[in-house]
Amino acid sequence: MQKSHKIILLLALITVCGVFVNAIQDSDPEEKKATKKSQDSKITSDSYNIKAIKIPEDLTFAGERVPLEKHDIKERIDRELLVNTYWQSNALLWIKRTHKYFPIIEPILEEKGVPDDFKYLAVIESNLRNVTSPAGAKGFWQLLKAAAKENGLEVNSNVDERYHLEKATRAACDYLLKAKRKFGTWTLAAAAYHDGNGGLNGKLNTQQVKSYYDVLAGENTQRYVPRIIAAKEILTQPKKYGFQFDQDDLYELPESYQVKVDTVITNIASFAKKFQTNYKELKIHNPWLRENKLNNKSRKSYFIKIPK
């Protein structure tokens, strides 16, 4: 009788142990997942950190101090620094393109008496590309047709000088100089470039304020100057914001020479061949030529860049 009790107790113990082992085995997949997730998180946090950006206390635009003591201004600057720092591919393309195009833009700003900081306006307007906005603004400086013509550019289906970087830069400078004379500060001139002289003037009068940093405007106008300031900060000190590159990673402007033309060109592809180049290369250097011909009924003098 005692022997049979021992056998029963032994069987019961084996059964309990089996249940306990099964319970442990059943919980293992979840425990393994949790452990793996913890390990993965550690790897991610060690290798990639998304950090808040410390806003420099001495930010300026065109020699004008940014009033970071205003809570909304500080938050707007913070937003643009975060967005444009962590949009890494776009900011890196900015860095590459500035090396190619700033040497063209900078001397024109100096010649015109416009602060050097306005080169960053072209960066945030077009990413330094000849693009077209939904409203029809074109080129690096995103000039509307009316504004372009008012500031001396030729704009038609055959020639569109909004795509001529040197001429468009001068036209943008003329617009900004007029706005500066009208509004008194460079920050308001920059805001007027985006919102238009009439639109900005109406807001200032209605709200009885005289500073860009005090006016309540649409979101895009509110973001406009902070975005320029963020572009300036990132592009002035790219390595501070984590951008790593070598000199040969930066884009270079291809060498070219100019040919004066004061006659009709009936076929630009044929014209290009005369200079040992082709239609595509000629258009890359002269995007302001919009068709496969140059009408030039007035016999105006144009200077066409020929790639070396």
Kinemage of the C-alpha trace (Angstrom):
@kinemage 1
@onewidth
@group {chain A} dominant
@subgroup {mainchain}
@vectorlist {calphas} color= white
{ca met a 1} P 0.000 0.000 0.000
{ca gln a 2} L 2.810 2.449 0.832
{ca lys a 3} L 4.511 1.553 -2.422
{ca ser a 4} L 1.420 2.427 -4.462
{ca his a 5} L 1.168 5.801 -2.635
{ca lys a 6} L 4.753 6.550 -3.513
{ca ile a 7} L 4.108 5.767 -7.185
{ca ile a 8} L 1.022 8.035 -7.226
{ca leu a 9} L 2.947 10.874 -5.568
{ca leu a 10} L 5.799 10.468 -8.047
{ca leu a 11} L 3.401 10.597 -11.022
{ca ala a 12} L 1.722 13.685 -9.582
{ca leu a 13} L 5.088 15.402 -9.122
{ca ile a 14} L 6.091 14.605 -12.717
{ca thr a 15} L 2.773 16.030 -13.962
{ca val a 16} L 3.197 19.260 -11.989
{ca cys a 17} L 6.766 19.667 -13.240
{ca gly a 18} L 5.572 19.118 -16.821
{ca val a 19} L 2.915 21.812 -16.489
{ca phe a 20} L 5.493 24.225 -14.981
{ca val a 21} L 7.985 23.527 -17.795
{ca asn a 22} L 5.262 24.039 -20.433
{ca ala a 23} L 4.271 27.336 -18.801
{ca ile a 24} L 7.884 28.524 -18.961
{ca gln a 25} L 8.191 27.380 -22.590
{ca asp a 26} L 4.934 29.140 -23.511
{ca ser a 27} L 6.199 32.420 -22.029
{ca asp a 28} L 9.597 32.222 -23.736
{ca pro a 29} L 8.577 33.761 -27.132
{ca glu a 30} L 7.197 36.886 -25.471
{ca glu a 31} L 10.164 37.147 -23.172
{ca lys a 32} L 12.486 36.735 -26.140
{ca lys a 33} L 10.603 39.437 -28.057
{ca ala a 34} L 10.773 41.810 -25.097
{ca thr a 35} L 14.475 41.127 -24.640
{ca lys a 36} L 15.170 41.624 -28.370
{ca lys a 37} L 13.114 44.830 -28.404
{ca ser a 38} L 15.082 46.137 -25.444
{ca gln a 39} L 18.364 45.286 -27.167
{ca asp a 40} L 17.205 46.887 -30.447
{ca ser a 41} L 16.167 50.041 -28.607
{ca lys a 42} L 19.568 50.259 -26.992
{ca ile a 43} L 21.284 49.849 -30.367
{ca thr a 44} L 19.055 52.567 -31.895
{ca ser a 45} L 19.514 55.021 -29.046
{ca asp a 46} L 23.270 54.478 -29.060
{ca ser a 47} L 23.635 54.934 -32.821
{ca tyr a 48} L 21.047 57.625 -33.653
{ca asn a 49} L 19.950 60.414 -31.374
{ca ile a 50} L 17.241 62.909 -32.171
{ca lys a 51} L 18.166 65.888 -30.064
{ca ala a 52} L 16.521 69.200 -29.339
{ca ile a 53} L 18.468 72.062 -30.881
{ca lys a 54} L 19.860 74.805 -28.704
{ca ile a 55} L 18.931 78.152 -30.218
{ca pro a 56} L 21.887 80.578 -30.402
{ca glu a 57} L 21.199 83.695 -28.361
{ca asp a 58} L 22.807 86.120 -30.809
{ca leu a 59} L 20.842 85.446 -34.000
{ca thr a 60} L 20.607 88.295 -36.479
{ca phe a 61} L 19.260 88.850 -39.964
{ca ala a 62} L 20.744 91.567 -42.182
{ca gly a 63} L 22.233 93.196 -39.092
{ca glu a 64} L 18.910 93.228 -37.244
{ca arg a 65} L 18.684 91.353 -33.942
{ca val a 66} L 16.164 88.512 -33.635
{ca pro a 67} L 14.022 89.159 -30.497
{ca leu a 68} L 14.124 85.671 -28.987
{ca glu a 69} L 12.610 87.004 -25.751
{ca lys a 70} L 9.281 86.963 -27.611
{ca his a 71} L 8.010 83.435 -26.974
{ca asp a 72} L 6.350 83.048 -30.373
{ca ile a 73} L 9.492 84.171 -32.217
{ca lys a 74} L 11.621 81.707 -30.268
{ca glu a 75} L 9.221 78.868 -31.093
{ca arg a 76} L 9.113 79.846 -34.772
{ca ile a 77} L 12.908 79.893 -34.977
{ca asp a 78} L 13.056 76.566 -33.131
{ca arg a 79} L 10.608 75.014 -35.586
{ca glu a 80} L 12.624 76.061 -38.636
{ca leu a 81} L 15.918 74.932 -37.140
{ca leu a 82} L 14.433 71.530 -36.305
{ca val a 83} L 12.660 71.039 -39.622
{ca asn a 84} L 15.627 72.046 -41.743
{ca thr a 85} L 18.282 70.278 -39.654
{ca tyr a 86} L 16.414 66.987 -39.578
{ca trp a 87} L 15.440 67.166 -43.242
{ca gln a 88} L 19.002 66.055 -43.776
{ca ser a 89} L 18.929 65.278 -47.497
{ca asn a 90} L 17.538 68.700 -48.385
{ca ala a 91} L 19.978 70.579 -46.152
{ca leu a 92} L 22.898 68.614 -47.560
{ca leu a 93} L 21.771 69.551 -51.074
{ca trp a 94} L 21.661 73.173 -49.902
{ca ile a 95} L 25.289 72.867 -48.812
{ca lys a 96} L 26.338 71.329 -52.128
{ca arg a 97} L 24.503 73.928 -54.228
{ca thr a 98} L 25.622 76.991 -52.277
{ca his a 99} L 29.190 76.175 -53.203
{ca lys a 100} L 28.149 76.315 -56.872
{ca tyr a 101} L 25.867 79.363 -56.884
{ca phe a 102} L 26.776 81.679 -53.987
{ca pro a 103} L 29.897 82.913 -55.819
{ca ile a 104} L 27.522 84.300 -58.486
{ca ile a 105} L 24.948 85.753 -56.071
{ca glu a 106} L 27.227 87.294 -53.424
{ca pro a 107} L 29.023 89.914 -55.578
{ca ile a 108} L 25.714 91.085 -57.065
{ca leu a 109} L 24.215 91.622 -53.599
{ca glu a 110} L 27.313 93.596 -52.646
{ca glu a 111} L 27.194 95.613 -55.860
{ca lys a 112} L 23.534 96.464 -55.256
{ca gly a 113} L 23.947 97.316 -51.576
{ca val a 114} L 21.727 94.480 -50.347
{ca pro a 115} L 22.895 92.603 -47.201
{ca asp a 116} L 24.680 89.335 -47.867
{ca asp a 117} L 22.111 87.480 -45.720
{ca phe a 118} L 19.613 87.757 -48.564
{ca lys a 119} L 21.394 84.972 -50.417
{ca tyr a 120} L 19.615 82.673 -47.960
{ca leu a 121} L 16.279 84.025 -49.202
{ca ala a 122} L 17.055 82.395 -52.563
{ca val a 123} L 17.843 79.156 -50.722
{ca ile a 124} L 14.463 78.935 -49.012
{ca glu a 125} L 12.559 80.231 -52.044
{ca ser a 126} L 13.758 77.642 -54.537
{ca asn a 127} L 16.375 75.383 -52.910
{ca leu a 128} L 18.670 77.053 -55.485
{ca arg a 129} L 16.870 75.476 -58.423
{ca asn a 130} L 15.012 76.864 -61.415
{ca val a 131} L 11.573 75.815 -60.234
{ca thr a 132} L 8.022 77.024 -60.866
{ca ser a 133} L 5.597 77.616 -57.986
{ca pro a 134} L 1.850 76.872 -58.137
{ca ala a 135} L 1.317 80.652 -58.402
{ca gly a 136} L 3.598 80.874 -61.445
{ca ala a 137} L 6.697 82.340 -59.754
{ca lys a 138} L 9.843 81.113 -61.468
{ca gly a 139} L 13.573 80.752 -61.087
{ca phe a 140} L 15.942 80.837 -58.124
{ca trp a 141} L 14.302 84.026 -56.815
{ca gln a 142} L 10.717 82.913 -57.508
{ca leu a 143} L 9.659 86.117 -59.238
{ca leu a 144} L 6.130 86.509 -60.523
{ca lys a 145} L 5.792 87.729 -64.087
{ca ala a 146} L 4.569 91.224 -63.156
{ca ala a 147} L 7.289 91.774 -60.544
{ca ala a 148} L 9.942 90.522 -62.968
{ca lys a 149} L 8.870 92.933 -65.700
{ca glu a 150} L 8.587 95.833 -63.246
{ca asn a 151} L 12.215 95.213 -62.324
{ca gly a 152} L 13.582 95.074 -65.837
{ca leu a 153} L 13.414 91.424 -66.872
{ca glu a 154} L 12.253 90.166 -70.247
{ca val a 155} L 9.525 87.560 -69.835
{ca asn a 156} L 7.780 85.849 -72.752
{ca ser a 157} L 7.466 82.403 -74.298
{ca asn a 158} L 10.801 82.781 -76.094
{ca val a 159} L 12.965 84.398 -73.394
{ca asp a 160} L 12.356 84.305 -69.645
{ca glu a 161} L 15.072 86.090 -67.714
{ca arg a 162} L 13.704 84.897 -64.392
{ca tyr a 163} L 15.824 81.841 -65.250
{ca his a 164} L 18.897 84.013 -65.834
{ca leu a 165} L 20.596 83.878 -62.441
{ca glu a 166} L 22.613 87.084 -62.710
{ca lys a 167} L 19.763 89.182 -64.122
{ca ala a 168} L 17.163 87.676 -61.768
{ca thr a 169} L 19.418 88.373 -58.768
{ca arg a 170} L 19.652 92.032 -59.790
{ca ala a 171} L 15.875 92.213 -60.243
{ca ala a 172} L 15.302 90.661 -56.800
{ca cys a 173} L 17.728 93.209 -55.314
{ca asp a 174} L 15.802 96.069 -56.930
{ca tyr a 175} L 12.561 94.742 -55.443
{ca leu a 176} L 14.119 94.441 -51.996
{ca leu a 177} L 15.659 97.905 -52.120
{ca lys a 178} L 12.263 99.436 -52.934
{ca ala a 179} L 10.655 97.478 -50.092
{ca lys a 180} L 13.384 98.598 -47.675
{ca arg a 181} L 12.760 102.225 -48.605
{ca lys a 182} L 9.036 101.752 -48.102
{ca phe a 183} L 9.038 99.783 -44.829
{ca gly a 184} L 12.286 100.866 -43.201
{ca thr a 185} L 13.790 97.521 -42.149
{ca trp a 186} L 15.327 94.580 -43.973
{ca thr a 187} L 13.136 92.078 -42.113
{ca leu a 188} L 10.018 93.849 -43.402
{ca ala a 189} L 11.573 94.014 -46.877
{ca ala a 190} L 12.037 90.227 -46.741
{ca ala a 191} L 8.439 89.753 -45.559
{ca ala a 192} L 7.224 92.027 -48.377
{ca tyr a 193} L 9.128 89.867 -50.866
{ca his a 194} L 6.883 86.999 -49.797
{ca asp a 195} L 3.603 88.735 -48.952
{ca gly a 196} L 3.775 91.589 -51.456
{ca asn a 197} L 4.088 95.269 -50.611
{ca gly a 198} L 0.330 95.824 -50.561
{ca gly a 199} L -0.465 92.782 -48.463
{ca leu a 200} L 2.139 93.554 -45.840
{ca asn a 201} L 1.336 97.268 -45.751
{ca gly a 202} L -2.334 96.517 -45.087
{ca lys a 203} L -1.494 94.256 -42.151
{ca leu a 204} L 0.884 96.784 -40.588
{ca asn a 205} L -1.664 99.582 -40.855
{ca thr a 206} L -4.569 97.495 -39.556
{ca gln a 207} L -2.600 96.129 -36.612
{ca gln a 208} L -0.800 99.436 -35.924
{ca val a 209} L 2.644 97.870 -35.667
{ca lys a 210} L 5.973 98.657 -37.343
{ca ser a 211} L 8.009 95.472 -36.897
{ca tyr a 212} L 7.891 92.142 -38.712
{ca tyr a 213} L 8.206 90.451 -35.338
{ca asp a 214} L 5.014 92.145 -34.094
{ca val a 215} L 2.747 91.611 -37.110
{ca leu a 216} L 0.231 88.775 -37.298
{ca ala a 217} L 0.255 87.365 -40.815
{ca gly a 218} L -0.511 84.109 -42.629
{ca glu a 219} L 1.468 81.042 -41.581
{ca asn a 220} L 3.792 81.101 -44.592
{ca thr a 221} L 4.670 84.763 -43.993
{ca gln a 222} L 5.099 84.040 -40.263
{ca arg a 223} L 7.542 81.266 -41.123
{ca tyr a 224} L 9.337 83.163 -43.884
{ca val a 225} L 12.005 85.169 -42.059
{ca pro a 226} L 12.622 82.446 -39.393
{ca arg a 227} L 13.192 80.007 -42.254
{ca ile a 228} L 15.769 82.342 -43.815
{ca ile a 229} L 17.463 82.709 -40.420
{ca ala a 230} L 17.516 78.927 -39.951
{ca ala a 231} L 19.039 78.460 -43.416
{ca lys a 232} L 21.704 81.045 -42.576
{ca glu a 233} L 22.516 79.352 -39.252
{ca ile a 234} L 22.747 75.839 -40.738
{ca leu a 235} L 24.708 76.852 -43.836
{ca thr a 236} L 27.093 79.084 -41.902
{ca gln a 237} L 27.966 76.293 -39.448
{ca pro a 238} L 26.943 72.996 -41.088
{ca lys a 239} L 29.240 70.776 -39.026
{ca lys a 240} L 27.778 72.178 -35.809
{ca tyr a 241} L 24.474 70.673 -36.948
{ca gly a 242} L 25.950 67.304 -37.844
{ca phe a 243} L 26.555 67.631 -41.589
{ca gln a 244} L 29.731 65.866 -42.705
{ca phe a 245} L 31.165 66.291 -46.210
{ca asp a 246} L 34.418 66.616 -48.114
{ca gln a 247} L 35.323 69.426 -50.481
{ca asp a 248} L 34.916 67.177 -53.511
{ca asp a 249} L 31.325 66.404 -52.446
{ca leu a 250} L 30.338 69.987 -53.254
{ca tyr a 251} L 28.966 71.008 -56.636
{ca glu a 252} L 31.102 73.052 -59.022
{ca leu a 253} L 29.986 75.520 -61.668
{ca pro a 254} L 31.151 74.273 -65.090
{ca glu a 255} L 33.468 76.640 -66.911
{ca ser a 256} L 32.017 78.646 -69.769
{ca tyr a 257} L 32.633 81.693 -71.914
{ca gln a 258} L 30.160 84.181 -73.368
{ca val a 259} L 29.229 84.864 -76.968
{ca lys a 260} L 27.411 88.083 -77.874
{ca val a 261} L 24.391 87.573 -80.108
{ca asp a 262} L 22.355 90.439 -81.580
{ca thr a 263} L 20.643 88.563 -84.399
{ca val a 264} L 17.963 85.903 -84.769
{ca ile a 265} L 18.896 82.293 -83.978
{ca thr a 266} L 16.599 80.107 -86.032
{ca asn a 267} L 17.726 76.834 -84.479
{ca ile a 268} L 19.524 76.652 -81.133
{ca ala a 269} L 20.518 73.002 -81.633
{ca ser a 270} L 22.339 73.967 -84.839
{ca phe a 271} L 23.788 77.054 -83.118
{ca ala a 272} L 25.179 74.833 -80.332
{ca lys a 273} L 26.932 72.548 -82.813
{ca lys a 274} L 28.879 75.510 -84.191
{ca phe a 275} L 30.548 75.768 -80.780
{ca gln a 276} L 31.262 72.041 -80.411
{ca thr a 277} L 28.487 71.540 -77.864
{ca asn a 278} L 24.876 70.342 -77.997
{ca tyr a 279} L 21.340 71.545 -77.295
{ca lys a 280} L 21.161 70.084 -73.765
{ca glu a 281} L 24.466 71.581 -72.627
{ca leu a 282} L 23.620 74.987 -74.079
{ca lys a 283} L 20.234 74.996 -72.325
{ca ile a 284} L 21.791 73.944 -69.005
{ca his a 285} L 24.050 77.009 -69.197
{ca asn a 286} L 21.271 79.274 -70.537
{ca pro a 287} L 17.936 78.158 -69.044
{ca trp a 288} L 16.445 81.571 -69.907
{ca leu a 289} L 16.291 80.453 -73.561
{ca arg a 290} L 12.863 78.822 -73.508
{ca glu a 291} L 12.512 77.563 -77.084
{ca asn a 292} L 14.683 76.097 -79.834
{ca lys a 293} L 15.123 79.566 -81.310
{ca leu a 294} L 15.834 83.166 -80.364
{ca asn a 295} L 13.370 85.481 -82.085
{ca asn a 296} L 15.141 88.764 -81.272
{ca lys a 297} L 13.069 90.968 -83.548
{ca ser a 298} L 14.459 94.075 -81.814
{ca arg a 299} L 18.065 92.995 -82.412
{ca lys a 300} L 18.776 93.191 -78.695
{ca ser a 301} L 22.228 92.092 -77.508
{ca tyr a 302} L 22.211 88.821 -75.564
{ca phe a 303} L 25.174 87.050 -74.038
{ca ile a 304} L 24.976 83.287 -74.392
{ca lys a 305} L 27.164 81.083 -72.216
{ca ile a 306} L 29.076 78.399 -74.091
{ca pro a 307} L 30.449 75.468 -72.050
{ca lys a 308} L 34.200 74.994 -72.329
